[in-house]
Amino acid sequence: MSDNIPTRVEQRGIEPVPDSERNGNPLQLFWVWFAANISILGLPLGASLVAFQLLNFWQSVVVAVIGAAGAFALVGVVSIAGRRGGAPSMTLSRAVFGVRGNIGPTLVSLLSRLGWETVNTTTGAFVLLSLFTIMFGVSGDPKMVPLLAIIAIVIFEACTLLVSGLGHAAILVIQKWATWIFGALNLVVAAFIVATVNWDAVFAAAPGPVSAMLVGISVIAAGTGIGWANAGADMSRYQRKSVRSSHLISSAAAGAGIPLIVLIGIGSLVTIGDPSLAEASDPVAAIRELLPSWMAVPYLIAAFGGLLLSNHLSVYSAGLTTLTLGIKVKRVYAVTLDVVVTFLGALYFMLVADSFYTPFITLISVLAIPITAWLAVFLVDMRGRRYYDPDALLDLRATSGYWYRGGIEWRAFGSWALAIVVGLLFSKVGPADAPWFTGLLSHTWIATNGLAWVLTFVIAGALYLVLGGARAGAVPLNADDAETAKADDRV
């Protein structure tokens, strides 16, 4: 039975998609990535470029183009592997790291997804609380706060589960049409925000140094596309084998780049002359204060929708990642488990914890190091691998074609692990005034400018290349793979 009907629960887990059901096209992926990145959380990224990197508006736009669109171009490259193998990213990663060696990168991927989902869920719940206050005037009663928080989280998670639980076909439809609705609302809100901008300050702002632009590119890339890199193949596995690689890359780069460039640009505009957005612990509330009162409801609806669209894709990907760990449940149950975990996390950060964004931004920035190490190894491997054995991808026994030595491909795993160690040496984890961990080289220029993950990427990829990783997956192509090879040649 086909999984390509939007109202039918997708039954397929991580097993490769058969050719008969691979009828996707790059335009579908364009809408998926566009929808996942119209979240209002893009505004603080632009604010940080002005407030912390001291860039002007024009430099911020250039940084957004290179950092956001460039990072998502890498996501598009990973999508090529999904078209080749018809399986999710972390399942294909078994071919690179071995069925046991892949457990480490898969756990990191799952933690990253859960972290972002908890950010989305908690922020979305705060948005709903603001809506409750405006529409019903009930949040002033302290006794109502815990109940309202639980209701808000349940609503957000239910909306997430409805779409992510149904699966691939539902996501394609919902992300496309919801993008038009919430995208239009975002444009209306953006128009009012831009109307409040002090244009004299914008044109008078002095440009920052080129070194600050380089750091800004690193910050934007780490905060956008790098976090999605290990999910690139999760949706592209339904793409036709004849789809050109260049079209997959451009669909991700343009689909995510367009909304991010707009949002980052607006965030930088607002912050020139007023750094409050960059310093706000609750960016949703900070932006709401910039708008007239009658715009608050449309703004909050737009913010809620953007967060929800991002969460749909993240939860779907996390469900596949959970299955890749070897947990034998149906995909929809894996998605449900993921939602339960983020529900509890959001509940804790709304009702118990003293702070919210600082610990999660710290976690996500730390996870950028092992994620980029994985990405580098995976991309180098793709140079020589055009074929993924569908049976070996699902075989966790010593008989698997991807068992290697003890279940681990040591060149890949060793390159990944060593690069992580080096990256942590250049890292400082936790608040600036009281870090939880300080690397031995955290005082260097690379560390202080947030480039530890870039160094990690270079070391992991270079080491794996020297060890022969680009030839690790090279196998003779059979007649069935000729179409895929032609598509790869037309980059």
Sequence and secondary structure as in RCSB ss.txt:
>XXXX:A:sequence
MSDNIPTRVEQRGIEPVPDSERNGNPLQLFWVWFAANISILGLPLGASLVAFQLLNFWQSVVVAVIGAAGAFALV
GVVSIAGRRGGAPSMTLSRAVFGVRGNIGPTLVSLLSRLGWETVNTTTGAFVLLSLFTIMFGVSGDPKMVPLLAI
IAIVIFEACTLLVSGLGHAAILVIQKWATWIFGALNLVVAAFIVATVNWDAVFAAAPGPVSAMLVGISVIAAGTG
IGWANAGADMSRYQRKSVRSSHLISSAAAGAGIPLIVLIGIGSLVTIGDPSLAEASDPVAAIRELLPSWMAVPYL
IAAFGGLLLSNHLSVYSAGLTTLTLGIKVKRVYAVTLDVVVTFLGALYFMLVADSFYTPFITLISVLAIPITAWL
AVFLVDMRGRRYYDPDALLDLRATSGYWYRGGIEWRAFGSWALAIVVGLLFSKVGPADAPWFTGLLSHTWIATNG
LAWVLTFVIAGALYLVLGGARAGAVPLNADDAETAKADDRV
>XXXX:A:secstr
  S  TTS     SS   GGG  B HHHHHHHHHHTT  TTHHHHHHHHHHTT   HHHHHHHHIIIIIHHHHHH
HHHHHHHHHH S HHHHTHHHH TTTTHHHHHHHHHHHHHHHHHHHHHHHHHHHHHHHHHH  TTSGGGHHHHHH
HHHHHHHHHHHHHHHH HHHHHHHHHHHHHHHHHHHHHHHHHHHHT  HHHHHH     HHHHHHHHHHHHHHTH
HHHGGGHHHHHTTB TTS HHHHHHHHHHHHHHHHHHHHHHHHHHHTT THHHH S HHHHHHTTS GGGHHHHH
HHHHHHHHHHHHHHHHHHHHHHHHTT  S HHHHHHHHHHHHHHHHHHHHHT S SHHHHHHHHHHHHHHHHHHH
HHHHHHHTT     HHHHH  STTSTT TBTTB HHHHHHHHHHHHHHHHT EES TTS SEE TTTTSHHHHTT
 HHHHHHHHHHHHHHHTTGGGTT     GGGHHHHHHHHT 
